[in-house]
Amino acid sequence: MRASDRAYLSLLEEIQSGALAPGTVLAEVEQSTRLGVSRTPLREALGRLAADGLVVQQSPRVTVVSDIDAGDIRELFEVRRALEETAARLAAGRADAATFAALADEFDHANLSGAEGLDAYYALIARFDAQLDASVANDYLTAALRTIRTHLVRVRRLARDNPDRLAASVAEHRFIASAIAARDAELAAHATHVHLHNALTSILASLDASTGSATGHGASTSSATDTKTHTEQGAA
């Protein structure tokens, strides 16, 4: 693997996990030393992250991890809704029904107990997404979805500590998979719409509650410290 690829993947994981919080300055000398790469591949990695929208150049010499607030999340879900509802509708007409019936069964038996259970659940969602992409068989659509999912990893962590939302998400994914297996395109799209509506509502409520608890009221704040608190709460 090229040095720039290693640096990109390391930084991507740290940004998505919250280890590198919004507002964190990514100094070239410090990061190249920490990651064990020279400054040229580090610049290439930062350029890719900038193209992903995960970092921003505040000046020619200063790169910071991009912020993510309620407005960003709403915009993300506007695009996500259009793409995922279309993908579900197309998959219902193109997918292998038995594959999605099996996925529906896995969601039906998902165990959310403990960290291992949560990790297994998100791995199941990743397999569902991969199968959806393969079934749609539209490179333009799946490329757009990959971009959305890059940001969604950060947002999804907001729901990780909400047991009620996670349980509802399991049921919603099972319903979507079942609708695709039944080749009911409109039901699959509608189930996806309901899932995304509920996910967005839950994430924004979690964000608002976290901000209110940090500031003593419900008003939002854009500081990097508060945003880190939000993202470390946990996905949808």
Secondary structure, 3 states (H helix, E strand, C coil): CCHHHHHHHHHHHHHHHCCCCCCCECCHHHHHHHHCCCHHHHHHHHHHHHHHCCEEEEECCEEEECCCCHHHHHHHHHHHHHHHHHHHHHHHHHCCHHHHHHHHHHHHCCCCCHHHHHHHHHHHHHHHHHHHHHHHCCHHHHHHHHHHHHHHHHHHHHHCCCHHHHHHHHHHHHHHHHHHHCCCHHHHHHHHHHHHHHHHHHHHHHHHHHHHHHHCCCCCCCCHHHHHHHHCCCCC
